[in-house]
């Protein structure tokens, strides 16, 4: 009897059966957690989510603040608008590098610590930004700012997905809703501190603050009629001769705006968020370098994913192009609609231009708030199709009728904001259905954003110089059509491959069924 092995002492289970038993044991242990432990874990999730939401609020503020400040930066630097738009390019270059490097770092290092570093860097560079009157220095500082902000956006999306897993769809919509809120309030906060438009009697103030050469540079770009309506006044102030102009064009940028105020506001927010993220890092395991097995993926699913490496690379490339299109909308339209309103023949005031800019971002924010509810009932594919239809409609109206009616500009801008709002979070949820979104995969979206911001504003600045501000509307239409085409191709390829979760469930069921059969057979043999 003593030689007969018992079930407890026996070694009949294979490695797969033992792993399956361990999995079932871990599941039973997890289900026996006390209510206090579950509540504490939920509280930590809520704290983490709230902090990430505030971070994306700051990122939205940072993205939208440059557009309303563009003309003030031009005055600060004393250069042309084309050269001033290089600040978009510099920020995008830093943003692109930041997305790439921070995306890789998020897979290897503690996410809270990475976000803490990005927040601190964004705080310091943002504080210094408005004080850089030298062009080269401003380019360097804003590139560093973009480097840190790129890490914040990539890290915020990764942390949100890691917190909520497969249930992250409404939380991602909420995350990007906070981004939209930040982008909405940015022009409203910046507006009172921008250099005001006034009548020609204050051209002398510009000459006093910026020097005659700056006013001459502005005259070269904007045309003399934008700067004054009196020959005598300009002869006295900067020595430029011209004829009188119409009342609609005799307004100038006068006085010296307090550009540092809005950048100080966002910098203080970033610095305040640094401390709680540092606390989350210190209260955890304090592992700066993550263990190699922190991504818990079934071996069956891992082998299946390796077989579809070509599909993943193809999908990521298409996602990059798709993201380039719709994020290009946000950056170009949100960044230049203010300039369009001021410089077009509509000749809106600074206040009205700020309201138009905020109408776009406000509709953007409200739609993202509604997207939280829509994500609970609508599939990402459905939401993306609706968004693309709205984008194409609004862009067509702006391209055809954007120079004929200011009402069309207002209405189409609001429609475009509504349509663009849920594309980003829906695209992430859509991609998560087919591939595993690691930090490197998530950086595809943010690198596309950086590339579009790197290229499109500069190209648009050149088009403004060579043509007119209506080129903004034509570029918007081209981006809409390209985005729709890329999505169609992407959806066809993904539908042929099948969803990731279905594959994982099938592979998991096969593993569990195999283990059950082997365990039953070997138990029968033992008996």
Backbone torsions as a table, in degrees:
resi	resn	phi	psi	omega
1	UNK	NA	-36.0	-178.1
2	UNK	-69.7	-24.1	179.6
3	UNK	-81.5	-14.0	-178.6
4	UNK	-79.3	122.1	-178.3
5	UNK	-72.2	141.4	174.1
6	UNK	-89.0	169.1	179.2
7	UNK	-63.5	-33.2	-178.3
8	UNK	-70.3	-36.7	-176.0
9	UNK	-90.5	-13.0	-173.3
10	UNK	-69.1	161.4	-179.7
11	UNK	-124.8	38.5	-173.4
12	UNK	-77.5	-19.4	-175.0
13	UNK	-76.8	139.9	174.7
14	UNK	-79.7	177.3	179.4
15	UNK	-62.1	-42.3	-179.7
16	UNK	-64.0	-40.6	-179.3
17	UNK	-67.3	-37.5	179.1
18	UNK	-65.7	-41.9	177.7
19	UNK	-63.4	-38.2	179.0
20	UNK	-65.7	-40.0	178.4
21	UNK	-64.9	-41.8	177.9
22	UNK	-61.6	-39.9	178.9
23	UNK	-61.9	-43.5	179.5
24	UNK	-66.4	-35.8	178.4
25	UNK	-65.8	-43.0	179.2
26	UNK	-63.8	-37.5	179.1
27	UNK	-64.9	-41.1	178.1
28	UNK	-64.9	-39.0	179.6
29	UNK	-66.4	-39.5	179.3
30	UNK	-64.5	-35.9	-177.4
31	UNK	-73.3	-13.0	-178.8
32	UNK	-96.9	13.9	178.4
33	UNK	-63.5	148.3	177.7
34	UNK	-73.6	160.2	179.3
35	UNK	-62.9	-34.3	179.6
36	UNK	-65.1	-40.3	178.7
37	UNK	-63.7	-40.5	179.7
38	UNK	-67.0	-40.0	178.7
39	UNK	-64.8	-41.3	179.6
40	UNK	-64.0	-41.9	178.0
41	UNK	-63.2	-38.8	178.6
42	UNK	-66.7	-40.0	178.3
43	UNK	-61.3	-42.8	179.0
44	UNK	-63.4	-40.2	177.5
45	UNK	-61.0	-42.7	-179.0
46	UNK	-65.6	-41.3	178.3
47	UNK	-62.5	-46.7	179.3
48	UNK	-60.7	-44.8	-179.0
49	UNK	-63.7	-41.8	179.7
50	UNK	-62.6	-41.8	179.7
51	UNK	-66.3	-40.4	178.1
52	UNK	-66.2	-37.3	177.2
53	UNK	-61.7	-45.1	178.4
54	UNK	-63.4	-36.1	178.0
55	UNK	-63.2	-45.1	178.6
56	UNK	-69.3	-27.7	171.0
57	UNK	-59.1	-45.7	178.1
58	UNK	-64.5	-37.7	178.9
59	UNK	-64.6	-43.1	176.8
60	UNK	-61.5	-41.0	176.4
61	UNK	-60.7	-42.8	-177.9
62	UNK	-66.6	-37.3	-179.5
63	UNK	-69.4	-41.7	-172.9
64	UNK	-85.2	-16.0	-173.3
65	UNK	-74.7	-25.0	-174.8
66	UNK	-71.2	-36.8	-179.1
67	UNK	-57.9	-55.8	178.2
68	UNK	-62.5	-25.5	-178.6
69	UNK	-89.4	-0.6	-171.6
70	UNK	-61.4	-46.0	-179.0
71	UNK	-67.9	-32.4	176.0
72	UNK	-67.7	-37.8	175.1
73	UNK	-63.9	-35.6	178.0
74	UNK	-63.4	-43.4	177.3
75	UNK	-65.2	-39.8	-179.6
76	UNK	-62.7	-39.3	-176.8
77	UNK	-88.7	-21.1	-178.3
78	UNK	66.2	48.1	-175.6
79	UNK	-139.1	-175.8	-178.8
80	UNK	-81.0	164.7	179.4
81	UNK	-66.2	-37.5	179.2
82	UNK	-58.9	-43.4	179.9
83	UNK	-72.2	-34.0	180.0
84	UNK	-65.6	-34.2	-179.9
85	UNK	-64.5	-9.8	175.6
86	UNK	-65.4	-16.9	175.3
87	UNK	-66.8	-32.5	172.4
88	UNK	-62.8	-43.3	-178.6
89	UNK	-65.2	-42.5	179.7
90	UNK	-65.5	-43.7	178.0
91	UNK	-62.5	-39.3	-179.5
92	UNK	-68.3	-37.1	177.5
93	UNK	-62.2	-46.3	175.8
94	UNK	-63.7	-38.4	179.6
95	UNK	-63.0	-42.8	-179.7
96	UNK	-63.2	-48.4	179.4
97	UNK	-62.7	-40.0	179.0
98	UNK	-63.6	-43.7	178.5
99	UNK	-60.3	-41.3	-178.0
100	UNK	-68.2	-51.9	-176.1
101	UNK	-71.6	-44.1	179.5
102	UNK	-68.4	-32.6	177.8
103	UNK	-62.2	-41.4	176.0
104	UNK	-68.1	-39.6	-178.3
105	UNK	-65.5	-33.0	-178.4
106	UNK	-64.7	-25.0	177.4
107	UNK	-82.5	-12.7	-174.0
108	UNK	-117.7	-24.7	-175.4
109	UNK	-122.6	164.6	-178.7
110	UNK	-60.5	127.7	-174.4
111	UNK	-65.5	-37.4	-179.4
112	UNK	-65.5	-39.2	179.8
113	UNK	-68.3	-38.8	177.7
114	UNK	-61.8	-45.3	178.7
115	UNK	-64.5	-35.1	177.7
116	UNK	-62.2	-44.6	178.6
117	UNK	-64.8	-42.5	179.9
118	UNK	-63.8	-40.8	179.7
119	UNK	-64.2	-42.8	179.6
120	UNK	-64.5	-43.4	178.8
121	UNK	-64.8	-41.0	178.5
122	UNK	-65.6	-34.5	178.5
123	UNK	-64.9	-46.6	-176.7
124	UNK	-69.5	-45.1	-178.8
125	UNK	-69.7	-37.2	177.9
126	UNK	-64.8	-36.3	179.0
127	UNK	-65.5	-34.6	-176.6
128	UNK	-85.5	-12.4	-168.7
129	UNK	-61.0	-49.2	-173.0
130	UNK	-74.9	-4.7	-178.6
131	UNK	-101.0	4.5	-177.2
132	UNK	-93.3	102.7	179.5
133	UNK	-90.9	-14.8	176.2
134	UNK	-86.8	133.9	-174.4
135	UNK	-60.8	-47.4	-178.0
136	UNK	-62.8	-41.0	179.3
137	UNK	-65.7	-41.9	179.0
138	UNK	-62.4	-40.4	179.3
139	UNK	-62.0	-43.3	-179.4
140	UNK	-65.8	-44.3	-177.5
141	UNK	-67.2	-43.0	-178.4
142	UNK	-71.3	-27.3	173.0
143	UNK	-66.6	-41.8	175.7
144	UNK	-64.0	-37.7	176.6
145	UNK	-61.7	-45.9	178.0
146	UNK	-63.0	-35.7	177.9
147	UNK	-58.8	-43.9	-178.5
148	UNK	-74.2	-41.2	-179.7
149	UNK	-65.7	-34.9	176.0
150	UNK	-61.0	-39.9	175.9
151	UNK	-66.0	-34.3	179.7
152	UNK	-66.9	-43.8	-178.8
153	UNK	-69.2	-43.6	177.5
154	UNK	-62.7	-47.9	-179.0
155	UNK	-64.9	-37.1	178.8
156	UNK	-62.0	-43.3	178.3
157	UNK	-66.6	-41.8	-179.8
158	UNK	-63.6	-45.8	-178.6
159	UNK	-63.6	-40.7	179.7
160	UNK	-63.6	-43.3	178.3
161	UNK	-65.3	-39.8	179.6
162	UNK	-66.9	-33.5	-178.6
163	UNK	-69.6	-46.4	-169.2
164	UNK	-107.2	-8.9	173.8
165	UNK	59.5	-132.1	-177.1
166	UNK	-68.6	-15.9	178.9
167	UNK	-94.0	21.3	-171.2
168	UNK	-86.1	-4.1	-174.6
169	UNK	-58.0	-55.3	178.6
170	UNK	-66.3	-30.2	179.8
171	UNK	-70.3	-34.6	175.1
172	UNK	-67.1	-39.0	175.9
173	UNK	-61.7	-41.5	177.3
174	UNK	-65.0	-36.5	178.4
175	UNK	-61.7	-46.1	-178.9
176	UNK	-79.3	-18.3	169.3
177	UNK	-63.7	-41.2	176.8
178	UNK	-64.0	-37.4	174.2
179	UNK	-58.0	-45.2	-178.2
180	UNK	-67.1	-37.1	177.7
181	UNK	-62.4	-43.4	177.4
182	UNK	-61.3	-40.7	178.5
183	UNK	-68.4	-28.4	-179.6
184	UNK	-73.5	-43.9	-175.9
185	UNK	-79.0	-17.1	-177.9
186	UNK	-58.2	-50.8	178.7
187	UNK	-64.2	-33.0	-179.2
188	UNK	-68.3	-38.8	178.0
189	UNK	-72.9	-38.0	-176.6
190	UNK	-76.2	-31.5	-173.5
191	UNK	-51.0	-50.5	-178.3
192	UNK	-63.8	-17.3	-175.7
193	UNK	-104.3	3.3	178.6
194	UNK	-84.4	159.3	177.6
195	UNK	-65.0	124.6	-173.2
196	UNK	-78.5	156.3	169.6
197	UNK	-86.8	135.8	-178.8
198	UNK	-146.6	-177.4	-179.3
199	UNK	-79.1	175.9	-171.3
200	UNK	-71.7	-9.0	-178.1
201	UNK	-66.8	-14.1	-176.1
202	UNK	-107.4	18.3	175.8
203	UNK	-61.4	-32.6	179.8
204	UNK	-61.7	-33.2	177.6
205	UNK	-62.9	-38.0	177.9
206	UNK	-64.1	-42.3	179.8
207	UNK	-63.8	-35.2	179.1
208	UNK	-68.4	-45.0	-175.7
209	UNK	-76.8	-44.0	-169.2
210	UNK	-109.1	-12.1	-179.1
211	UNK	90.8	152.0	-178.0
212	UNK	-59.8	-34.8	-176.6
213	UNK	-64.3	-36.5	178.9
214	UNK	-63.2	-43.2	179.8
215	UNK	-65.5	-36.8	177.2
216	UNK	-63.9	-40.8	177.7
217	UNK	-61.6	-41.9	178.4
218	UNK	-65.6	-36.3	178.9
219	UNK	-65.1	-35.8	179.0
220	UNK	-63.4	-40.5	-177.0
221	UNK	-83.8	-53.5	-173.9
222	UNK	-77.1	-20.1	-172.9
223	UNK	94.7	141.4	-175.8
224	UNK	-59.1	-30.3	-175.3
225	UNK	-68.2	-20.5	178.4
226	UNK	-75.2	-20.8	-172.5
227	UNK	-96.9	-22.2	-175.8
228	UNK	-164.2	167.1	174.6
229	UNK	-129.8	14.7	-177.2
230	UNK	-136.3	124.9	178.6
231	UNK	-63.1	-42.7	-176.7
232	UNK	-64.7	-40.2	-178.0
233	UNK	-61.9	-45.0	-178.6
234	UNK	-74.5	-32.5	174.6
235	UNK	-60.2	-38.7	-179.6
236	UNK	-73.7	-35.0	-171.0
237	UNK	-91.8	-51.5	-175.6
238	UNK	-129.4	-3.4	174.4
239	UNK	76.9	30.2	177.1
240	UNK	-106.8	137.8	-176.5
241	UNK	-108.5	137.3	178.3
242	UNK	-158.5	-176.5	177.4
243	UNK	-106.3	168.5	179.0
244	UNK	-66.5	156.1	-178.2
245	UNK	-129.0	174.4	-179.9
246	UNK	-71.6	161.2	-176.9
247	UNK	-66.2	-28.8	-177.8
248	UNK	-69.4	-20.2	-175.8
249	UNK	-111.8	4.8	-174.8
250	UNK	-97.9	44.6	177.9
251	UNK	-117.9	147.1	-176.7
252	UNK	-131.0	164.5	170.9
253	UNK	-86.7	115.5	-170.3
254	UNK	-123.2	160.7	179.4
255	UNK	71.5	-177.7	179.3
256	UNK	-121.2	112.1	-177.4
257	UNK	-70.7	156.4	177.3
258	UNK	-92.0	74.0	-174.7
259	UNK	-64.1	-24.9	-174.6
260	UNK	-72.3	-20.1	-173.5
261	UNK	-64.3	-55.2	-178.5
262	UNK	-62.9	-33.1	178.6
263	UNK	-72.6	-29.9	174.8
264	UNK	-68.9	-38.3	179.3
265	UNK	-59.3	-50.0	-177.7
266	UNK	-70.0	-32.5	179.1
267	UNK	-66.6	-39.1	177.8
268	UNK	-66.1	-36.9	176.5
269	UNK	-63.5	-45.1	178.4
270	UNK	-59.8	-43.7	-178.7
271	UNK	-65.4	-38.4	179.1
272	UNK	-64.7	-32.8	-179.9
273	UNK	-77.7	-16.9	-179.8
274	UNK	-61.7	-40.4	-174.4
275	UNK	-66.2	-49.3	178.9
276	UNK	-64.2	-33.1	176.2
277	UNK	-68.4	-34.8	174.5
278	UNK	-65.1	-38.3	177.4
279	UNK	-63.6	-41.6	178.0
280	UNK	-62.6	-37.2	177.9
281	UNK	-67.5	-42.1	-177.0
282	UNK	-72.1	-31.8	-179.4
283	UNK	-78.7	-14.0	178.8
284	UNK	-83.4	-152.3	-178.2
285	UNK	-80.3	-5.8	176.8
286	UNK	58.8	32.8	175.4
287	UNK	-92.9	104.8	178.7
288	UNK	-63.7	-42.4	176.4
289	UNK	-96.7	123.6	-178.5
290	UNK	-71.9	146.9	175.2
291	UNK	-63.6	154.4	-174.8
292	UNK	-65.5	-24.7	-176.4
293	UNK	-100.6	25.0	-177.6
294	UNK	-73.1	-17.8	172.3
295	UNK	-92.3	102.7	-176.6
296	UNK	-88.6	100.1	-177.8
297	UNK	-124.6	135.5	177.4
298	UNK	-58.8	141.5	179.1
299	UNK	-64.0	-34.8	178.8
300	UNK	-63.9	-41.3	178.9
301	UNK	-70.4	-36.9	179.4
302	UNK	-61.7	-44.8	179.8
303	UNK	-65.7	-37.2	178.2
304	UNK	-65.8	-38.5	178.9
305	UNK	-66.4	-36.9	179.2
306	UNK	-63.6	-34.5	179.2
307	UNK	-67.4	-26.4	-176.4
308	UNK	-106.3	32.6	-178.8
309	UNK	-63.1	-38.4	178.1
310	UNK	-61.1	-41.6	178.4
311	UNK	-62.3	-43.0	-177.8
312	UNK	-64.5	-42.8	179.6
313	UNK	-65.7	-43.0	179.2
314	UNK	-61.5	-44.3	-178.8
315	UNK	-65.8	-39.0	179.1
316	UNK	-65.2	-37.9	177.2
317	UNK	-64.3	-44.7	178.5
318	UNK	-65.4	-38.0	176.8
319	UNK	-63.4	-36.4	177.4
320	UNK	-62.6	-48.0	-179.5
321	UNK	-66.1	-41.1	178.0
322	UNK	-62.4	-44.9	179.4
323	UNK	-66.5	-36.3	176.8
324	UNK	-57.0	-39.3	-178.3
325	UNK	-69.5	-53.8	-173.8
326	UNK	-76.9	-30.4	176.0
327	UNK	-73.4	-30.0	173.7
328	UNK	-59.7	-33.5	173.8
329	UNK	-59.0	-52.2	-177.2
330	UNK	-58.4	-43.5	-173.2
331	UNK	-73.7	-48.6	-176.3
332	UNK	-72.4	-49.3	-177.0
333	UNK	-70.1	-46.0	179.5
334	UNK	-66.6	-28.4	-178.1
335	UNK	-87.9	-24.1	-173.0
336	UNK	-117.2	-4.6	178.9
337	UNK	-64.7	-31.4	176.1
338	UNK	-63.1	-48.1	178.9
339	UNK	-64.4	-39.1	176.9
340	UNK	-59.9	-44.9	-177.4
341	UNK	-63.7	-36.8	-177.7
342	UNK	-78.0	-40.1	-170.6
343	UNK	-95.2	-14.0	178.4
344	UNK	-73.2	176.1	-179.4
345	UNK	-70.2	-10.3	173.5
346	UNK	-68.3	-31.1	174.6
347	UNK	51.0	55.8	178.5
348	UNK	-70.5	153.9	175.3
349	UNK	-73.0	170.2	178.4
350	UNK	-60.2	-42.0	-178.4
351	UNK	-64.9	-45.3	-179.5
352	UNK	-67.8	-36.1	176.8
353	UNK	-64.7	-38.8	176.8
354	UNK	-65.1	-37.9	178.2
355	UNK	-66.3	-39.3	177.5
356	UNK	-64.6	-43.2	177.0
357	UNK	-60.9	-43.7	179.9
358	UNK	-70.5	-28.6	176.1
359	UNK	-64.0	-41.0	176.6
360	UNK	-62.5	-52.8	-177.9
361	UNK	-70.8	-28.5	178.0
362	UNK	-67.9	-45.7	175.4
363	UNK	-63.1	-35.4	175.5
364	UNK	-59.1	-46.1	-177.8
365	UNK	-69.5	-44.1	-178.7
366	UNK	-63.0	-41.2	179.2
367	UNK	-64.6	-36.8	176.8
368	UNK	-68.9	-33.3	174.0
369	UNK	-63.7	-42.2	176.1
370	UNK	-67.5	-28.0	179.3
371	UNK	-64.1	-23.5	177.1
372	UNK	-61.3	-43.6	178.4
373	UNK	-73.8	-41.0	-178.9
374	UNK	-62.2	-34.7	-178.1
375	UNK	-65.9	-21.1	179.1
376	UNK	-76.9	-20.4	-173.7
377	UNK	-121.9	-23.1	-177.8
378	UNK	-108.6	141.8	176.6
379	UNK	-71.7	151.0	178.1
380	UNK	-55.3	-35.4	179.4
381	UNK	-62.0	-42.8	179.7
382	UNK	-64.4	-43.2	-179.2
383	UNK	-64.7	-38.5	-179.8
384	UNK	-66.7	-39.8	179.0
385	UNK	-63.7	-43.7	178.6
386	UNK	-62.6	-43.2	-179.8
387	UNK	-62.4	-43.5	-178.0
388	UNK	-65.8	-36.7	176.9
389	UNK	-63.4	-42.9	178.5
390	UNK	-65.7	-39.6	178.7
391	UNK	-61.8	-46.4	-178.6
392	UNK	-65.5	-38.7	179.3
393	UNK	-64.3	-49.2	-178.5
394	UNK	-64.1	-41.3	-178.7
395	UNK	-66.0	-37.6	178.1
396	UNK	-64.8	-42.9	177.8
397	UNK	-61.5	-43.3	-179.3
398	UNK	-66.5	-38.8	-178.2
399	UNK	-71.3	-34.1	-176.2
400	UNK	-89.4	-42.7	-172.1
401	UNK	-117.1	8.0	-175.0
402	UNK	-66.3	-20.9	-179.9
403	UNK	-103.5	7.8	-178.0
404	UNK	-109.0	-29.6	-174.6
405	UNK	-144.2	127.4	177.1
406	UNK	-70.1	-26.8	175.9
407	UNK	-64.4	-39.1	176.2
408	UNK	-62.9	-40.2	179.5
409	UNK	-62.3	-44.9	178.7
410	UNK	-63.0	-50.4	-176.9
411	UNK	-64.4	-44.9	-179.3
412	UNK	-69.4	-32.6	177.0
413	UNK	-64.1	-41.3	178.3
414	UNK	-66.5	-43.2	178.0
415	UNK	-62.4	-40.2	178.8
416	UNK	-64.8	-40.2	177.4
417	UNK	-62.9	-41.6	178.1
418	UNK	-63.3	-42.1	-176.2
419	UNK	-71.5	-37.0	-177.8
420	UNK	-75.8	-20.2	-165.9
421	UNK	-58.7	-49.0	-171.9
422	UNK	-96.3	6.3	-177.3
423	UNK	-67.1	-47.1	-176.4
424	UNK	-60.7	-57.1	179.7
425	UNK	-63.8	-34.8	178.1
426	UNK	-67.1	-35.6	177.8
427	UNK	-66.1	-39.0	177.0
428	UNK	-64.4	-45.3	178.3
429	UNK	-63.6	-38.2	177.8
430	UNK	-64.0	-46.0	-179.7
431	UNK	-64.0	-35.2	-178.8
432	UNK	-66.6	-18.7	177.0
433	UNK	-73.4	-20.2	-172.5
434	UNK	-118.1	-27.5	-178.8
435	UNK	-137.3	163.2	175.7
436	UNK	-83.8	124.5	-176.2
437	UNK	-93.0	91.2	172.2
438	UNK	-84.2	-178.1	178.2
439	UNK	-61.5	-40.4	179.6
440	UNK	-67.5	-40.4	178.1
441	UNK	-67.3	-39.3	179.3
442	UNK	-65.4	-30.5	-179.9
443	UNK	-66.9	-13.7	175.5
444	UNK	-58.6	-43.2	-179.6
445	UNK	-66.0	-46.9	-175.5
446	UNK	-73.1	-31.8	175.2
447	UNK	-69.1	-33.4	174.1
448	UNK	-64.0	-40.3	176.7
449	UNK	-61.8	-42.8	-179.4
450	UNK	-65.9	-40.2	-179.4
451	UNK	-65.6	-43.1	178.9
452	UNK	-64.0	-39.1	177.9
453	UNK	-71.8	-27.1	178.6
454	UNK	-71.6	-36.9	-171.6
455	UNK	-98.9	-51.0	-167.5
456	UNK	-64.5	-45.3	180.0
457	UNK	-61.2	-37.9	179.4
458	UNK	-66.8	-43.4	177.3
459	UNK	-62.2	-41.5	179.7
460	UNK	-65.8	-36.0	175.4
461	UNK	-61.8	-40.9	176.5
462	UNK	-64.3	-39.6	178.8
463	UNK	-67.6	-35.5	175.7
464	UNK	-61.8	-40.5	-178.6
465	UNK	-68.0	-43.1	-173.6
466	UNK	-86.1	-24.8	-178.8
467	UNK	-124.1	-112.3	177.7
468	UNK	-151.0	-177.7	-173.9
469	UNK	-72.9	-11.0	175.9
470	UNK	-65.9	-14.5	176.5
471	UNK	-61.0	-24.2	174.7
472	UNK	-59.9	-43.1	-178.2
473	UNK	-70.6	-37.9	179.2
474	UNK	-67.9	-38.7	177.0
475	UNK	-66.3	-36.3	177.9
476	UNK	-61.3	-42.5	178.5
477	UNK	-65.2	-42.5	179.6
478	UNK	-62.5	-40.3	179.2
479	UNK	-66.9	-36.9	179.1
480	UNK	-62.3	-47.5	-178.6
481	UNK	-65.5	-41.3	179.5
482	UNK	-64.5	-40.8	179.1
483	UNK	-62.1	-42.5	179.5
484	UNK	-63.9	-39.5	179.7
485	UNK	-66.1	-45.1	-179.5
486	UNK	-63.8	-38.4	179.5
487	UNK	-65.8	-40.7	-179.7
488	UNK	-60.0	-45.8	178.3
489	UNK	-63.0	-43.9	-178.1
490	UNK	-62.7	-41.9	-179.0
491	UNK	-68.0	-37.8	178.8
492	UNK	-63.2	-46.5	-179.1
493	UNK	-64.7	-43.5	-178.4
494	UNK	-66.7	-38.1	-179.9
495	UNK	-65.6	-35.8	178.1
496	UNK	-67.5	-30.8	-177.6
497	UNK	-81.4	-39.3	-177.5
498	UNK	100.2	160.5	-176.5
499	UNK	-78.3	148.9	-178.1
500	UNK	-66.7	-43.4	-175.6
501	UNK	-65.5	-34.8	175.9
502	UNK	-65.4	-39.4	179.1
503	UNK	-66.7	-42.1	-179.3
504	UNK	-64.5	-42.5	-179.4
505	UNK	-64.4	-40.3	179.1
506	UNK	-64.7	-45.4	179.6
507	UNK	-64.6	-41.2	179.7
508	UNK	-64.7	-41.4	178.3
509	UNK	-63.4	-38.6	179.6
510	UNK	-65.1	-41.8	179.0
511	UNK	-63.7	-46.4	-178.7
512	UNK	-65.2	-41.3	179.6
513	UNK	-64.2	-40.9	178.7
514	UNK	-63.2	-42.7	179.6
515	UNK	-64.2	-39.8	179.4
516	UNK	-64.6	-41.9	-179.6
517	UNK	-66.1	-45.8	-179.9
518	UNK	-63.6	-40.0	179.8
519	UNK	-65.1	-41.0	179.1
520	UNK	-66.4	-41.7	-179.3
521	UNK	-65.3	-44.9	-177.3
522	UNK	-71.4	-30.7	175.7
523	UNK	-67.9	-39.5	178.2
524	UNK	-64.5	-39.9	178.3
525	UNK	-64.2	-39.5	179.9
526	UNK	-64.7	-43.2	179.3
527	UNK	-65.1	NA	NA
